[in-house]
Amino acid sequence: MEDTFNQGESIETCCSSHRKSHHSDQTKYNLVTRLNRIEGQVRGVKNLIEKILTVMMC
């Protein structure tokens, strides 16, 4: 089945019958906060590895 999007129709109207979140706003906020923390940790590990590589190449 193909989804259609009529001109002048907003995405909310067009796609509102699609998947809806069953998570509360607080749960979504907590998940985004956790993902941001993980992203920061990954960046920190990446920077550490880059520093080690820089020292090893000198």
C-alpha positions in Angstrom: 0.0 0.0 0.0 1.4 3.4 -1.0 1.2 6.4 1.3 -0.1 9.5 -0.4 0.4 13.1 0.6 -2.0 15.6 -0.9 -0.8 19.1 -1.7 -1.7 21.5 1.1 -2.1 18.7 3.6 0.2 18.9 6.6 2.3 16.0 7.6 0.5 15.8 10.9 -2.8 15.3 9.1 -1.4 13.0 6.5 0.6 10.8 8.7 -1.3 11.0 12.0 -2.7 7.5 11.6 0.8 6.1 11.5 2.8 4.8 14.5 2.3 6.7 17.7 4.6 6.7 20.7 3.5 4.9 23.8 6.1 6.5 25.9 5.4 9.5 28.2 7.1 12.8 27.6 9.2 12.2 30.7 10.4 8.9 29.4 11.3 10.4 26.1 13.2 13.2 27.9 15.1 10.7 30.0 16.0 8.6 26.9 17.3 11.7 25.0 19.3 12.8 28.1 20.8 9.3 28.3 21.7 9.2 24.6 23.3 12.7 24.9 25.4 11.4 27.8 26.5 8.3 25.8 27.3 10.5 22.8 29.6 12.6 25.0 31.3 9.5 26.4 31.9 8.2 22.9 33.4 11.5 21.9 35.7 11.4 24.9 36.9 8.0 24.1 37.5 9.0 20.5 39.5 12.0 21.6 41.6 9.9 23.9 42.3 7.4 21.1 43.3 10.3 18.8 45.6 11.7 21.4 47.3 8.3 21.9 47.7 8.0 18.2 49.2 11.4 17.9 51.8 10.6 20.6 52.6 7.3 19.0 53.3 8.9 15.6 55.7 11.5 17.0 
